[in-house]
Amino acid sequence: MSVTGPDILASKVSVPSELRTAQWSALPVWINERAFFMASVDRAEVLDSFHDKVASMAAGELSLQQARKLLREDLDKLDYKPLPGQEGTIKDLTSSPRMKVSLETNLLQVNGFARWARQQDALGGFPAQRFVRQRMSLKPRENWPERFAAAVGSTTADGANVEAMCALVNHPCWVALSVFGSPYAPFDYNSGMGLEPMDRDEAESLGLMPGEDADPDHEEMMEPQDRGLNETLEASPEIRSQVIRAALADSLQGLAKWDADRIVFTDPNGTKPYKAGDMADVWEAGMPKGIPLLQRDAALAYEEDPTVFQNRGGRDKFEDFSRLSKRITPGGKPASKMEKLLHHIGSLTASDLAALVRGEP
Amino acid sequence: MNETVTITDHATPELRRRIAELKDKKPILSEMGMAVERQVVRHFRTVKMPQGNMLGAPSTGFWQKAMSSVVGTATGDTATVAIKHVGVRLQYLGGPVRPGPGKSWLTIPAVPEAHGKSASEVEGGYENQEWLFDAVSRRPFAIASKASGTILFWLTKKATIKPHPDVLPPEEEIAKTAVKAAKAFLRRGGAR
């Protein structure tokens, strides 16, 4: 049976989260391919409404216009309100541009992934694809030829033809070309460009096919790939959900965590209020490489030497310490050494902090 | 509504026999399906997309979404093209269009800004629009901008879309494409 867009959409796990586009983009692509998410949408019912509309569009039951109308009604019923100052912007879920980009990008992505999967089964006859305009945009991006050339340049010229903007289906240039890191269309938000399968004769005439003395990497482009799709499609919804939850927790480490069924930022260096025990748990989870725990370091410096902030010594550190002191809320029985320290820091008053600066702990 | 076109029995008996003899038919059928899929996608891109819309309005991406939804499949003597995109079937076969549930009127865009949008999405929504009524029949016939008086939508109870058989390549051509892909597969012995 041929894989279709609705099959792929049905296999996606809805993940309500506070994560923004850049943070989702930083996650492994396979997670993005298996999760249904929208930037900064942490309400499951809102996400489900979008998921339903994309599913109906992919099944050929709703047009974009009908989907937008129904979404507006749903969001109204759910009492969704954009944040003050964000009304009508791309961050406002009821705005036409946000709805259009969310619905269309998801629709084109699942259909693009499905065609990629079908073409893997037809690589012998259709080993390549051409990058072509499929929608006349009002302001088309003019730099696609340069972007395509750069994508080929950053990977390999074997199996690609820059002038004709085409390459073997499994050429790594497609991943390099995509802002989503995937080898299928669309390759950018609101893009009118897409892919058209290319037959073997044309691929040969354009010099894309590996010859007898081809590099092994070039030859490998003719081997069908799977991207773990079959496994995903065969797994039960529970298993898929477990896999995504574990992978997200692993990738995000301490930066964000599951709170029931949604992902929330832990804000380890920010201002989000925490009880001492919860703050200690956030720090305990660790951070992805390169991200320091600034407030924890300030707390430990204070523990080692309570006069460390005298005359605002280590100015940034005092700022971190001060922010930490203000975010710790009362409650809970401190158990560990760190929790006791945090409990104490949270009890410091403004005049206590001023005294620390004067060197009077 | 989806459009599905099935083309049968265009393979020669010899070709059908050779396909039937194959132990693993999936590769040849996949290539036949992809050939048909490519043909329809290319047809939408080269024939339908350049036609634009009557108002000369910016594209809503109708054909792009239609292209992405095309799925071609083959079973040996049957090639099937499924297009899961609302409106393609209506364009192809033609037919009447009536207002949706709970609606009394169809809104036909009168200006490029209204193309592909509902009345609530044009000119800042309903509060900036007014309905125009026929002086004699007292029936509404259009929605206009309050500010400029420009007619944004025509109102009608029913519209009839003419059939556009050129939405898809001729069935004969689709069948030939599937057969050509099968022959190419057999010629190279299924090698990748």
HADDOCK unambig.tbl for C-alpha pairs under 7 A between the chains (distance, minus, plus):
assign (segid A and resid 58 and name CA) (segid B and resid 84 and name CA) 6.54 0.50 0.50
assign (segid A and resid 59 and name CA) (segid B and resid 84 and name CA) 5.76 0.50 0.50
assign (segid A and resid 60 and name CA) (segid B and resid 1 and name CA) 5.51 0.50 0.50
assign (segid A and resid 60 and name CA) (segid B and resid 2 and name CA) 5.42 0.50 0.50
assign (segid A and resid 60 and name CA) (segid B and resid 84 and name CA) 4.25 0.50 0.50
assign (segid A and resid 60 and name CA) (segid B and resid 85 and name CA) 4.37 0.50 0.50
assign (segid A and resid 60 and name CA) (segid B and resid 86 and name CA) 5.08 0.50 0.50
assign (segid A and resid 61 and name CA) (segid B and resid 1 and name CA) 5.53 0.50 0.50
assign (segid A and resid 61 and name CA) (segid B and resid 86 and name CA) 6.19 0.50 0.50
assign (segid A and resid 62 and name CA) (segid B and resid 86 and name CA) 6.11 0.50 0.50
assign (segid A and resid 63 and name CA) (segid B and resid 86 and name CA) 5.47 0.50 0.50
assign (segid A and resid 65 and name CA) (segid B and resid 116 and name CA) 6.72 0.50 0.50
assign (segid A and resid 65 and name CA) (segid B and resid 117 and name CA) 6.22 0.50 0.50
assign (segid A and resid 65 and name CA) (segid B and resid 118 and name CA) 6.94 0.50 0.50
assign (segid A and resid 108 and name CA) (segid B and resid 65 and name CA) 6.88 0.50 0.50
assign (segid A and resid 108 and name CA) (segid B and resid 68 and name CA) 6.33 0.50 0.50
assign (segid A and resid 111 and name CA) (segid B and resid 68 and name CA) 5.67 0.50 0.50
assign (segid A and resid 111 and name CA) (segid B and resid 69 and name CA) 6.10 0.50 0.50
assign (segid A and resid 112 and name CA) (segid B and resid 68 and name CA) 6.51 0.50 0.50
assign (segid A and resid 119 and name CA) (segid B and resid 34 and name CA) 6.88 0.50 0.50
assign (segid A and resid 121 and name CA) (segid B and resid 27 and name CA) 6.21 0.50 0.50
assign (segid A and resid 121 and name CA) (segid B and resid 30 and name CA) 5.97 0.50 0.50
assign (segid A and resid 122 and name CA) (segid B and resid 27 and name CA) 6.23 0.50 0.50
assign (segid A and resid 122 and name CA) (segid B and resid 30 and name CA) 5.28 0.50 0.50
assign (segid A and resid 122 and name CA) (segid B and resid 31 and name CA) 4.68 0.50 0.50
assign (segid A and resid 122 and name CA) (segid B and resid 34 and name CA) 6.80 0.50 0.50
assign (segid A and resid 123 and name CA) (segid B and resid 192 and name CA) 6.65 0.50 0.50
assign (segid A and resid 124 and name CA) (segid B and resid 190 and name CA) 6.95 0.50 0.50
assign (segid A and resid 124 and name CA) (segid B and resid 191 and name CA) 6.25 0.50 0.50
assign (segid A and resid 124 and name CA) (segid B and resid 192 and name CA) 4.02 0.50 0.50
assign (segid A and resid 125 and name CA) (segid B and resid 31 and name CA) 5.85 0.50 0.50
assign (segid A and resid 125 and name CA) (segid B and resid 185 and name CA) 6.73 0.50 0.50
assign (segid A and resid 134 and name CA) (segid B and resid 45 and name CA) 5.97 0.50 0.50
assign (segid A and resid 134 and name CA) (segid B and resid 64 and name CA) 5.24 0.50 0.50
assign (segid A and resid 135 and name CA) (segid B and resid 59 and name CA) 6.89 0.50 0.50
assign (segid A and resid 135 and name CA) (segid B and resid 61 and name CA) 5.64 0.50 0.50
assign (segid A and resid 135 and name CA) (segid B and resid 64 and name CA) 5.62 0.50 0.50
assign (segid A and resid 136 and name CA) (segid B and resid 59 and name CA) 6.16 0.50 0.50
assign (segid A and resid 137 and name CA) (segid B and resid 59 and name CA) 6.66 0.50 0.50
assign (segid A and resid 138 and name CA) (segid B and resid 58 and name CA) 6.08 0.50 0.50
assign (segid A and resid 196 and name CA) (segid B and resid 38 and name CA) 6.52 0.50 0.50
assign (segid A and resid 197 and name CA) (segid B and resid 38 and name CA) 5.80 0.50 0.50
assign (segid A and resid 222 and name CA) (segid B and resid 192 and name CA) 6.76 0.50 0.50
